[in-house]
Amino acid sequence: MIWTGLSSAFMAAAALVHSLLGYRRLIAPLLRSRDGLLADALVRRIVRFAWHATSVLMLVSAAAVSWPGTPKALLTVIGAAWLATGLFNAAYTKGRHIAWPVLSAAGLCALIGGLA
């Protein structure tokens, strides 16, 4: 139970930082540029929606991991996906993106919870 609680907390923290800080520092300046495809208002709305939808899905993962009675197999799948995402992020950005430790920790904790 402690592992799934930790995993859920890491996931919720990732969602919050992604939605607020990521939007402010990455997406908002990008959308203001209005270059290329971003000249289209629909494209800007889709990018904004997709950014925040990702945060919502992170929160859904957090809920699934901490939900009482979640099947161990589902915890394992969610944990593996988050861990793989974190490790890929670390490799792809050469460790420079701030999210990889939190993504990896969320996945590892969920995996431990699922395999315990």
CORVEN-V764377 format. One record per backbone hydrogen bond with DSSP energy under -1.0 kcal/mol. NH is the residue of the N-H (numbers start at 1). CO is the residue of the C=O. If there is no record, write none. Layout:
BEGIN
nh:NH co:CO
nh:NH co:CO
END
This chain:
BEGIN
nh:5 co:1
nh:6 co:2
nh:7 co:3
nh:8 co:4
nh:9 co:5
nh:10 co:6
nh:11 co:7
nh:12 co:8
nh:13 co:9
nh:14 co:10
nh:15 co:11
nh:16 co:12
nh:17 co:13
nh:18 co:14
nh:19 co:15
nh:20 co:16
nh:22 co:17
nh:24 co:20
nh:25 co:21
nh:26 co:22
nh:27 co:22
nh:28 co:23
nh:30 co:26
nh:31 co:27
nh:32 co:28
nh:33 co:29
nh:38 co:35
nh:39 co:36
nh:40 co:37
nh:44 co:40
nh:45 co:41
nh:46 co:42
nh:47 co:43
nh:48 co:44
nh:49 co:45
nh:50 co:46
nh:51 co:47
nh:52 co:48
nh:53 co:49
nh:54 co:50
nh:55 co:51
nh:56 co:52
nh:57 co:53
nh:58 co:54
nh:59 co:55
nh:60 co:56
nh:61 co:57
nh:62 co:58
nh:63 co:59
nh:64 co:60
nh:65 co:61
nh:66 co:62
nh:67 co:63
nh:70 co:67
nh:75 co:71
nh:76 co:72
nh:77 co:73
nh:78 co:74
nh:79 co:75
nh:80 co:76
nh:81 co:77
nh:82 co:78
nh:83 co:79
nh:84 co:80
nh:85 co:81
nh:86 co:82
nh:87 co:83
nh:88 co:84
nh:89 co:85
nh:90 co:86
nh:91 co:87
nh:92 co:88
nh:93 co:89
nh:95 co:90
nh:96 co:93
nh:103 co:99
nh:104 co:100
nh:105 co:101
nh:106 co:102
nh:107 co:103
nh:108 co:104
nh:109 co:105
nh:110 co:106
nh:111 co:107
nh:112 co:108
nh:113 co:109
nh:114 co:110
nh:115 co:111
nh:116 co:112
END
